[in-house]
């Protein structure tokens, strides 16, 4: 599978040569910043950050609400050759303590007078910079700083983003993404979806996550398009904002797709200008994909991405190319192979570990030799996912460490989840393994019912869909399934959540 072409540049290059074209807006503002105005705002903010002591090679954490100002400040940080480390504003004190201790930032940007949890977690040597927001105006930084300071421009090899892995299977690790990694990914995504200056991206995902930052924001800027970055995203305002700004596409997780579809008008709004929708960050059920595509009347394209690859590695293509339901598509931003436990490439149709390489892939986790030795083999990054190719389309089976082994039989949680979701009374489902003295592991499931449903009815349904050894032995009916802030299910943590360790 072919490797994406690299881009040797820096993020500010995305703002060049389109001075008067619309670049960035929020539904609350009404007027979009042009590329030229956005570049000027970023330059001014970079100067202010430099006067506060931020310099080339530093790290700057930001725990800020979504909206255009988030991107303006992030670009300003990277313009100084510093690395931006976005954090979820909803973190508690212990979480902020962990991330700030791990990052050791020079400065921390916070909403003026807010987020006491972050303030109390910050160490004495961290410069706290309060940020004031006013719709339609650039953000204002507290204090005057130390006056004009020398600024050193970044190179393509400078780290632009420091993100943490989700920690679903281990302690979160720092992922350093360089300017060249992010540009390679942004341009690959723009090419794959044929983005143009006429496209308008609606950013529904958080900007502290690689999905929202790269797919919904940097990729459209790479194509000269417009980014709509709402300050609040919710099912109630989602559809009207798509219409208001003439969004031609949006991307989000299956969880958010489900939420907005449940709150959608009965009939598809006449004012929609969508040409496709995209899903990433976790597996989407075929049933939800079918429902969403029927409602939108445009292609629903499922994609496969991860932080370590600067987001997208594979995606289903636009028509007239084939979209394969249940597949994450064809390689886009990386070269992909399926290998056995010894790293030997497997034939088409055989299941094994998904490994990748390409210009968007990180050079290695930061200061973590042990993790890097495990993650890389002969220049290929081991994703930890199990998959297979079918006619050039990648099918994901599950996480290798999450495969359930019951009495010597390997069971994919995704396969069992797909069967559960075929029941009309099942809204969401997550399947995981629990320890068992006799079989080693048993299959367990947490299910969110959409209507009245008993365990017996669900097990009877599974008997028609699955081999006996794959049928859940334990079923929990729940109101909601625990997830990360970006909608990912933390499967390994399910046993502890239900007291089954």
Secondary structure, DSSP 8 states (H G I E B T S, - for coil): --------S-GGGGGTT-TTSEEEE-TTT-S-EEHHHHHHHHHHHHHHHHHTT--TT-EEEEE--SSHHHHHHHHHHHHTT-EEEE--TT--HHHHHHHHHHH--SEEEEETT--HHHHHHS-TTSEEEEEE--TTS--EESS-TTSS-------TTSEEEEEE---SSSS--EEEEEHHHHHHHHHHHHHHTT--TT-EEEE-S-TTSHIIIIIIIIHHHHTT-EEE--SS--HHHHHHHHHHHT--EEEE-HHHHHHHHHTS-SS--TT---SEEEE-SS---HHHHHHHHHHHTSEEEEEEEEGGGTEEEEE---TTS---TT---EE-SSEEEEE-TTS-B--TT--EEEEEESTTS-S-BTT-HHHHHHHEETTEEEEEEEEEEETTEEEEEEEGGG-EEETTEEE-HHHHHHHHHTSTTEEEEEEEEEEETTTEEEEEEEEEESS---HHHHHHHHHTTS-GGGS-SEEEE-S---B-TTS-B-GGGHHHHTT--
